[in-house]
Amino acid sequence: MTLPPPATEPPETPLATRPWLRRAMRRFGVSLILMLAILSWGLSDRKLEHIGDNMQIAVPLTGLACAVATGEGVRYLGRFTLLVTTYTLSKRGLGATAINERPNGGYGGFPSGHTAASTFGATWLVSSCLAENRMAQGLTLLSAGFVGGTRIQVGAHSVWQVLSGAFVGWMAQFLALTWFDRLFRRFWSGTGSLIGRAGRNTQRLARRGWDRLEIGRRLSDLRARIAQRNR
């Protein structure tokens, strides 16, 4: 009696590996990070806070490109979703407590979401696509640190809130969340299948509707011709 083969994880087909992208990021890592910094500065109104806002978007997006290049795009998206959910619940759950109070007024400051997101992306980059490029690794970590520094400078967060954001962003990459990665991968595959099925059904219904309209138009033409002959 032969045993059935062990179950295997479904492949990450929605975000497949891009070897050429990985090679490009390894070779031109320094230029890439410098370009991100220049774009973040150029697309802002030169205010420190807005430059940091742009960087906290650019670094995680670059990390996603790296994850796609290495075939880990779904895992990256899953953990980033978990990260955003974690610090959002923390901000709302702590409410009007001292640790959650922002230096410039208001609450929702613990931890710093900007710092968490940029640290999350930077951690992935330095441990994956930029692992062989020391200069690019240093610039990436400085970019994440710059984001945290801008949050302190403008009074949006305290030092401890920024440090906690960096810790949460790092832990989201460091922890061995195998169960969560497996769960999110199945959710991603199932969602992709549902979307594809819905798209095919919509296309099928649209085609049927078009065929009915075409048949109706032909019947109308035929009736018009018969009416003309009977005059």
Secondary structure, 3 states (H helix, E strand, C coil): CCCCCCCCCCCCCCCCCCHHHHHHHHHCHHHHHHHHHHHHHHCCCCCHHHHHHHHHHHHHHHHHHHHHHCCCHHHHHHHHHHHHHHHHHHHHHHCCCHHHECCCCCECCCCCHHHHHHHHHHHHHHHCCCCCCHHHHHHHHHHHHHHHHHHHHCCCCCHHHHHHHHHHHHHHHHCCCHHHHHHHHHHHHHHHHHHHHHHHHHHHHHHHHHHHHHHHHHHHHHHHHHHHHCC
